[in-house]
Structure formats: C-alpha cells, structure tokens
Amino acid sequence: MSPEANHSSHTAEEAHAAHATAGTRETTEGTVYDVTGGDWDEIAAAAAKSDDERIIVNMGPQHPSTHGVLRLILEIDGETVTEARCGIGYLHTGIEKNLEYRTWTQGTTFVTRMDYVMPLFNEAAYCLAVEKLLGIEDQIPDRATVIRVMLMELNRISSHLVYLATGGMELGATTVAIAGFRDREMILDLFELITGLRMNHAFIRPGGLSQDLPPGGMDALREFQKKMRKNLPEYDKLATGNPVYKARLQGIGYLDLSGCMALGLTGPILRSAGLPFDLRKAQPYCGYDTYDFDVPTVDTCDSYGRFLLRIEEMRESLRIIDQCLERLDQLKPGSVMVEDKKIAWPAQLALGPDGLGNSLDHIKNIMGTSMEALIHHFKLVTEGFRVPPGQAYAAVESPKGELGVHAVSDGGTRPYRVHFRDPSFTNLQSMSAMCEGGQVADVIVAVASIDPVMGGVDR
Amino acid sequence: MSQDNGINKPNPDQDVNAHNLPGHRGDQGEVVGVRRGMFGANSGADTSGYGGLVRTVRLPGGTTRPYGPAPSGAEPGAPREPGVFDEIADELEGALEEQGLLPAEVIQKTVVDRRELTFHIERAYLLQVARTLRDDPALRFEMCTGVSGVHFPEDEGRELHAVYHLRSLTHNRLIRLEVTAPDADPHVPSLVEVYPTNDWHERETYDFFGLVFDGHPALTRIIMPDDWQGFPQRKDYPLGGIPVEYKGAQIPAPDQRRSYS
C-alpha cells in the first residue's frame, strides 16, 4: 500500500465508523460511492465502538436453509432478531409474461414450473380458470376429474414430504430428511409412470388430461397406498413425540388468527390458528364435495402445530386417493378430454412404438384418409383454440394455501393476462411477524413452517 | 358425421348469434381494443391475405338486475333469478348510502359474467368501498387475495386496470373489484391500510405495471432489480429473447414469431 493510499484510508476512517460497508471518495469524475463491503476487522471495529451488538446480517440468498434463493435481511442484537425483512425476486423467470406469447394449451408447460414442488396444483388451477373462461366446466369427463383429484392429493403428500424433509434437515434431523425424500421418491416414480415426467408434467390440460392412466398404473397406485400407510406413522415415531423436535418447534413462529387474516394467510398456517378454512370444503371444485375427508386444525398457532397438521393432511390425502381409486375402478376407461374437438387436441394422441409422438395408426389415418383431419390437427396445435373475451378467477387449495389464477382473455388464441396468486408469495409476508423478537436460530424454524418455494414466490 | 364435434354447429359466418362463435356479444359489451390482420402483418407489407381481418374485442359490459347468479350449466344469455349477487349488491349500495355516498357515483357498473360478480369502482372511492366491504356485518369480506394488474393500451383513459378478489369467510362468497387508471395518471389508492396482505401484492403490481398505489407504506420494486427500467408486464414492453438455431433453421424469439390475432 502506498503512503498516499494509506493516508486516504485514514481520512475515510470516520465514514467507515458511521457505516462500515460504505465509503465515498472524490475523483475527477465526481464523487464515487463505494458499497462493495468493508473488511471484517473494520466491521468488527465499528461494531465494537457502538455499545450494543446490533448488526445487520444477510441470510441468503444462497443460505442452505432458506428454501432456495430467499434472502433474509436480519437486524440482530446479540442473538435476538430485532427486525427481519425478505428480499425476493432472485428466481423471477417472467412466466406470467411468457404465457402471453404462447397458446392457452402451451401455458400449462409454463405454469407447471412455477411452484415446482406442487406442479400439478399449478396446472389444475390454471386449467380450471381456462375452463371457466371457455364455459366448459360441466363438460370435463368424470374420469379426468377423478384423476386430477388423485394427482393433486398425491402431489399434496409429496409437497408436505418436502416440507418435512427440508424442515427436519434444517434442524439437523437427517433421518427425517432421508425418510421424507425416500417417500417422496415413491410419488415421483408414480408421476413418472402416469405423466412421463417426475416434475414439470404439463399433464393436466385445458379440457381434461393429456392422456389416461397407463397400463399397470392402478396397481402401482395401490402398492403405493399400502407402502405409504406403513411409512406415515414413522414420522410420528421419529418426530412428533421427539423432545428435541418439540423444544425447537413449540411456540416458534407464533401467529394468531387475527394476524393470519390481516396478512391474508391461507393453508396450514391459517388452520394452525384454529380456523378450518379449506377451499376443498368451502368452495368445492373438481367434485371435492363428493369425497369424504376431514379438515384437521390445531389452535397452537405455532410451527409445531403446522407440523402436526401437515402429517394429518397427508393422512386425509391417502383417504381421498383411496376413494379416487375406487371410483376409477367403477368408471370404464374412456375419454379424458372434452368432447368438443375445437378444444381437445386429437383424441387419438398416443405413444408410437418409438415412445414419441402420435401412434402410427393415427398418423396413417390423418395423412392418408382425411385431409380435413390433418388441417384441423395442424390448426389446433399451432394456432390453438380461441377463448371468449372476459376474465375468470379459479382457486384451488394447494398444500400451501389458496392458489388463485386470474385469467383474462381478449378472444384470441393466447392468454391476454394470467396472474397467479401464489400462496408462498402471500404467506412469506408473515415472516417478519413470526421472527421479530425471536432468536436467530428460530428464524429457520419459522421460515420452514411457512414452507415457501421460491419458484412460486418469484414466478 | 353423426357425432357432435362442434364442427357441425351453426356456421358463425352466417349466424351471428351462434353460441360457438368465440366471445360473441353482438353490439353489447365494452370495446377495449380492435385487432387487425393476422401474423403481425401491420407494417403495410401484408402478403398473408389476412390484412383485412378486423376483430373488435368486447369485454362483458354492465349487467342489469337481477344479478343472479344463474345456476351452473345455464346458457350464457338465459334470464337470471335474483340471488346472492343481488343480496351483495343491495348490501353494498345500502351501506354506501348510509355513508352519504351515491352508489351510482361510486360503482361505475356491476358486471356478472361466468357466474362471477364484479364491481367496477371509481378509483377515488376504492379505499372506502374496501373498508365497507370488510367491516359491514352483512358483507364481511375479510380476506383479499391480492391485486392483479391488466394493461389495455387501446382502452383510452382507462389503460391500466387493477383487479382485486375479495373473499368472505363468514358468508363463503367471492367478489371482484376492478378500478382503472389512465396511463397518463397511473394512480390508485392503496388498500394496505384495510388489507395488510396487499403490501407485497401492490408492490408486485407496481413493479410490473407501473401502477402507483397512493398511501402504500413503501412502494418499491419487489421482484425486478431495484434499478430496472420500465414495467415488464405492460403490453408495449417487449418479451425479448434471442433466436435459436434448430436443425439449421433460425427459430425467431417468441415475441417475433407468427401469431394469430
């Protein structure tokens, strides 16, 4: 370091004392503000000068326990969090904007990537909104609706398992983490069998489903039900009565009913405050009113209550899946798409022997016998169907709360505007209310109990 | 073909009241824009043959009573019986009158479409209406599911729309509020005071549409970087993207591709 530089750093010392990470210097170009961060000893010296131990810490966006790229800005005094704010937007991918440049059907491919832990809920909510715009809610075949419900409930279990596993991991409970991901793997295998992909399925389409259950699907589902029934009590044994778990979770992330209502929280957080509000019961969609299940609640308002609730909800989901399987047994294999051929993609859509695309029979048919069918197929896939102008709002009860879709059409073949009211986005606002005044270590527990997924928050 | 496949329904070119004609409202409804031509051939060099196409975009216009809703599965134009929507509208109008306001002045129009109830509110009264909706025991819309922006660049004087969905847990109802603001004066009152949950939602809408929510405690960008220029969800903001080469051919960026208007 040259003597001059040494001198200048000496004169800047007072500025450093005021704000350890910022400095200014005068150059021929004007004042240059330096916010690149100071040396640790400078920060420590500045902290030592002030009487208290008040310090601002960035937790994330790359911290392993913040569920993806969530940035928590914590003002801490010793071990106490005095102020907590979220920084979000690190995973913004412009999905809502992109939707406006694809057809309504292609939209499912985008929305499934939003909250990637509950892809089938994104698809279902989006398709319900599009179907409402088209006015075809009553024309969806029963079989498609039952499979939708079953897939959503499977997805609810897998989402809650991710909550359990990552939440356990953050507490150091690696056994819970491994068990959670082990069981989630079974569900992802089922998804792969049914939809072809472990995630990003684009399986639920406006008007129905892309295809029916594959051969052997029912057996695999029954097998899963059996295994999951056996595995689910393991979480109770591992965690529910575990004194360490209880000590870490009980009374942490406290938010009562009035707080939940003001902040618009839904899902397990709202139900942990004792209000049995569940869209599946309150505003049934996909025929949920015909299924027999309960909405569990607790009144502890804390992380432990939310943990218990999610385990209980998985049990209820298993009950619903059982009923779906029963119904699928009774429903004969049939169409899983609306009848209207102006909306449904070619119904003969099937896998060819190469595992890709359409069946040879179908191609032979449309190429060789029906010019109109070929044109129709081409127009429907490239141009898409038109949706009458207007707007619609559809909401489903996702594992995290109310997932709402506000879809606007201008009568074209592409969405004019689609807005997702993602439950993670809304619920994450409660982080400040849950964490301020608590310990730094409890921030992790509180955030885990919110169960935010940044893909959904940032979209 | 005996099967009803939608193709054999009345020909929309000949029967202007055909139900399968997308979004057909005759002369009814509210015009928010006109689409001309197809495949983006607007520069004058139209070789597509579609240049003469004109399609007026009509959103559902104001509804006259009774509001209904019609039973599920009813034909779109079928007459409605008085129902829950009328109850909500009566209660809201009554509550506004009690506060010395003229309902006709506050509520520009009431729209019932697709079994959903929408109140179009004059923006100056939005906060008062929201508070009334939340606090009146007969209304009790305790929960707001946030705000969604919509940009209609051709809808002069009301280019920016802010759409709120309010949920009543007490009565198990859902309604929609819509306010508009011109591009030249993109201001809408903030609802954070009534629904604190709208804090982030309004920041998001500001971030993407440039709608300024007056009275918001800290209206800053939330998703886009702080120094971002422009408002990405507006219709005049390009999607961007780069062309991709695939098997020797150039695939244009998504917003440059042929599109059907």
Interface residues (C-beta under 8 A of the other chain):
Chain A: I88 G89 H92 G94 E96 K97 N98 E100 Y101 R102 K132 L133 G135 E137 D138 M261 A262 L263 G264 L265 T266 L275 F277 A282 Q283 E339 D340 K341 K342 I343 E383 G384 R386 V387 P388 P389 G390 Q391 A392 Y393 A395 E402 G404 H406 V408 S409 D410 G411 G412 T413 R414 Y416 R417 H419 R421 F425 T426 L428 Q429 D458 R459
Chain B: D4 N5 G6 I7 N20 P22 G23 H24 R25 G29 V32 G33 R35 R55 V57 R58 L59 P60 S72 G73 P76 D113 R114 E116 T118 E142 M143 C144 T145 G146 S148 G149 V150 H151 V163 H165 L169 N172 L174 R176 Y195 P196 T197 N198 D199 W200 H201 E204 F208 R221 I222 I223 M224 P225 P232 Q233 L239 P254 D255 R257 S259 Y260 S261
